[in-house]
Structure formats: C-alpha cells, structure tokens
Amino acid sequence: MMTIDVIIPVYKPGNTLKKLIKTLEYQTCQIQKIWLMHTEDGADLSWVQEALIPVEEILIPKDAYDH
C-alpha cells in the first residue's frame, strides 16, 4: 500500500487545523506523517502530538518571512 506525507502551511492556527488533522486521520490513503510549516506566531501546537498520525512541526522564524 502506498503511503503519503501531508504538508500544511500554518499561520495562526485554530480549530480549523484541529478539524483538518482529525479528518486526515480517516482518509482511505494511508498518511505516514503530517508536516506543519508553521510561521513563528506564538501559537502553542503541543496538542498535535495527540493525533493518530505522527505530526512534525517545522518552525519558520520571523526573520525568514515578511508578513
């Protein structure tokens, strides 16, 4: 069976991100890992470790973007 990784760009995450990750847990295509490309905004994403799929956060520092 083929597996995939999912990359999600994240800025000021909220309940929508939680719903998205829950939805991804029940897809027919097996997801190996979810990557969150998260811009540094002070949001706490520690809750993602409760997901059924491994989640990796890649933090993008403020000096790497201009918004």
C-alpha positions as CSV (number, residue, x, y, z in Angstrom):
1,M,0.0,0.0,0.0
2,M,1.3,3.4,-0.9
3,T,1.7,6.0,1.9
4,I,2.0,9.8,1.6
5,D,3.1,12.7,3.7
6,V,1.0,15.8,4.0
7,I,2.5,19.3,4.2
8,I,0.3,22.0,5.7
9,P,1.4,25.7,5.8
10,V,0.2,27.1,9.1
11,Y,-0.2,30.7,10.3
12,K,-2.2,31.5,13.5
13,P,-3.7,28.0,13.7
14,G,-7.1,27.4,15.4
15,N,-9.9,25.0,15.5
16,T,-9.8,24.6,11.7
17,L,-6.4,23.0,11.9
18,K,-7.6,20.6,14.6
19,K,-10.6,19.6,12.4
20,L,-8.3,19.2,9.4
21,I,-5.9,16.8,11.2
22,K,-8.9,14.8,12.6
23,T,-10.2,14.5,9.0
24,L,-6.8,13.4,7.7
25,E,-6.8,10.5,10.2
26,Y,-9.7,8.9,8.5
27,Q,-8.6,9.1,4.8
28,T,-8.5,6.0,2.7
29,C,-5.0,6.8,1.5
30,Q,-2.6,6.0,4.4
31,I,-0.8,9.1,5.7
32,Q,2.7,8.4,7.0
33,K,3.4,11.8,8.5
34,I,1.9,15.3,8.7
35,W,4.3,18.2,8.3
36,L,3.2,21.6,9.7
37,M,5.2,24.5,8.2
38,H,4.4,26.9,11.0
39,T,5.4,30.6,11.0
40,E,6.5,31.8,14.4
41,D,3.4,33.5,15.9
42,G,3.5,32.3,19.5
43,A,0.7,29.7,19.0
44,D,1.0,26.5,21.0
45,L,0.8,23.4,18.9
46,S,1.6,20.8,21.5
47,W,-1.9,19.4,21.1
48,V,-0.9,17.9,17.7
49,Q,1.1,15.1,19.5
50,E,-2.3,13.6,20.4
51,A,-3.1,12.9,16.7
52,L,-3.2,9.3,15.5
53,I,-0.7,10.2,12.7
54,P,2.8,11.4,13.5
55,V,3.0,15.2,13.2
56,E,6.2,17.1,12.8
57,E,6.3,20.9,13.2
58,I,8.8,22.9,11.2
59,L,9.1,26.4,12.7
60,I,9.8,29.3,10.3
61,P,11.4,32.2,12.2
62,K,10.0,35.7,11.8
63,D,13.2,36.9,10.0
64,A,12.6,34.3,7.3
65,Y,9.3,35.9,6.1
66,D,8.0,39.5,5.6
67,H,4.3,39.4,6.7
